[in-house]
Amino acid sequence: MKLFQLIQLSVKYLYRNLRRYFFLLLAVGFGFCIVTLITSLSDGMTDSVYYSAQAHYAGDIMIAGYKNATGTRQRISETNQVLQAISAAHVNPAHIVQRTIFPEQGMLFYNGIAVRQKYVIGVDWQNETEYFRNLNWDVPVKGNLSDGDAIISDPVAREFKAQVGDQITLEVETETGQKNTGVFIIRGIVKDSTIFGYYKCYLSRAALNRLLLFSPEECSIIGIYLRSRGAVEKAELSLQAEMEKALFTSPLVADRGEFRGRREEPWQGIRHFVLTLAVQLSEVSDLLRAMQLITYFLYAMMLLIILVSATVTYRLILRERTREIATMRAIGFYEGDIRIILLFEVFFLCIIAVAAGYAAAMFFAWLASFLPFDWMPSFEIFMKNGRLEALFLPATVLLNVFLVLSILIPAVWFPAFAVSRNPLPEMLSGGGRV
């Protein structure tokens, strides 16, 4: 009951002294705003990279088949056995996709202009409607897609000066060196100039299989979208075990360097690889780690600013309130009661500052989404639908609140402890140690 009354008093005293606390409120609110803005933008950029890569590589875990004869040629012939291994591994997939990929040698021709494609991707249109729905379109697809349709990227369309409805020719090379061509109608243009989308076109898997002389059931990769990102490691180990039972499968690899090394080894037939996004993104991860180091540095600097501001400002506030605190002691408040009141004043002040800082962080994150980053090559992989997007994760925001409180409480505890123990006559005269 006494504690409740002391808390009530702390609210009244905070309201009465709000003018004195204004600078501290501003410092904590501004610091929390910057800390939250930094972490939310960092989380948003990391999340955008993950989902861009997940869409590009077709899942959280990919099974890719490689023929050693060509080095880069991807092919899975035993598709049913791979699907059975996925079922036996009990990875609980949310979605499974099959794609045929012709990398780096595909040529698109239009009106006398030839453009080499980094990726020609054959997809099952109906099975990947969600993927195409979430793309950033320059000119979206209208109606259903067929085997004679193609989707190209905006940089290629600009180089061709082509538009939806125009006819393009694709040239590919089979495993035996035969060149095949197919004619397709542009049905959509994707606005994607990232490392994942630049010089990439989409066809139906059936059409690309015919050009590459694959059988209808064959593909290059089978992608597995999991229901939880936290289940990737367990699913990878389970899937690897089942794949080794059924097919010729490479040992697990940790990064792209090891992946390339395994592919350079000699073998006969088709060798299967179980790959995660962590492997595919291992080179991008260096950039993400550098970005996180900058984030941590700014994070630490803002917490230090909050600590210094709180310590200096609170000592000034207590010095101004020395006679008030002395009067409280004179009318019967214990030293512990005064410390409780002072701490709860700061605690409620921190709640107000955190709420204001959070609202300000959301506002500045919204403003940041309109900033242009066209001048920075490939920065689009950190953006969603062409905009920088902040991600306010509850766990991260709560951690920020905890860290601000853990900085603020010690900063005010020691001055509050010192002022509550000063000799009463000295405090009534306006002196005392703070």
C-alpha positions, 0 to 999 in steps of 0.5 A: 500500500505504501509503495502504491502511494509513493508511486502516486506521489512520483507521478504528481512530482513528475508532472509538477517538475516536468519543465525541469525534466524537459531536456532529459525527456528530449535527450532520452526520447531523441536517443531512443528514436535514433537507436530504434531507427538504426536497428529497424532500418538494419533489420529491414535491410537484412530482411529485404536481402533475405527475401530477395535471395529467397525469391531468386534462389527459390526457397530456404533450402535448394536441391541443385543437380550438376553434371560435371561434363559442363561444370555450370550446367544444372540438371535434375533427372531423378525428380521423383526421387528427390521429391520422395526424399523431401517427403521422407525428411519431414521438413514440413515445407510451406511450398515446393517449386521446380525451376529449370535454369540456363545460366550466363549463356542465354541470348535475347534478340530483338530488332537487331539487338542482342543482350546476354542474359545472366539467368534464363529461368523456366518456372511453372507459372501456376505454381509460382503465382505468389512469387510473381505477385510480389515482384516490383513490376514496371509493366505487370502481366495481364491475364494468364501466362502460357508456354509462348510468353516471357517476362523480362527485366526493365534494364533489358527492355530499355536496352531493346526499347521493347514493350509488352506485346513485342516478340523476342527470340531466345537462343540457348545451347544444349549439353551437346553444343547444339544451339536452339532458338525459341520465339516468345511474346513479352507479357510483363516487365519487371522493375529490378536492377539488383544483382538478383534481377539484372539481365534475367528473364522468365519463361515457362519451364516446359518451354525452356525444357524443350529448348534444352532437350530436357524431358518434361519432368526434369528441372535444374533445382527444387526449392523448398520454402519452410514455414519457419526460418529457424527450422533451416538447420534442422531441415538441412541435416534431415534432408541431406541424410535422406538425399544420401540414401536415395541419390549421389549427393555431395557433402554439405557445404558451408559457403560459396567458396566450398561449394565451388570447390566441390563442383570442381571435383571429378565425378560421373553422372549427376551430383546433387547439392543440398544448399541453404540461403546462408550458403548462397548469401555467404559473399553478401554476408560480408557486406551485411556484417560490415553494415552491422558493425556500423550499426553497432558503433552508432548504437553504442554512441547513442547509448553513451550520449543518453548516459552522459546526458542523463547523468549531467541533466539529472544532477542539475535537476536534483541540485535545483530540487534540494530544498524540496527534497529536504522539505520531504525529509523534514515532514517525515519521508525516509531516505528510502522513500525519497529514492523510490519516488525519484526513481519512479519519476525517472521510470515514468519519464522514460516511458513517455520518452520511449513512446515519443521516440518510438513514434518519431522513429516510425515517422523518420523511417517513413520519410527514409522510404522516400529517399532515392538510392539510384546512385548506389549500384545494386543497393536495391537488394536492401529495399522492398518494392524500390523503397527502404523499409524499416522493420520494427521487430518486437524483440529488438524494440524491447531490447532497445527499451531494456538497454535504455533503462539499464543505462538510465537507471544507474545514471539516476540511482547514484545521484538520487542515493547521494542527495537523499543522504545529505545532512538535513540542515545543509540541504535546507540551506540549498547545499549538499552533495549530488 
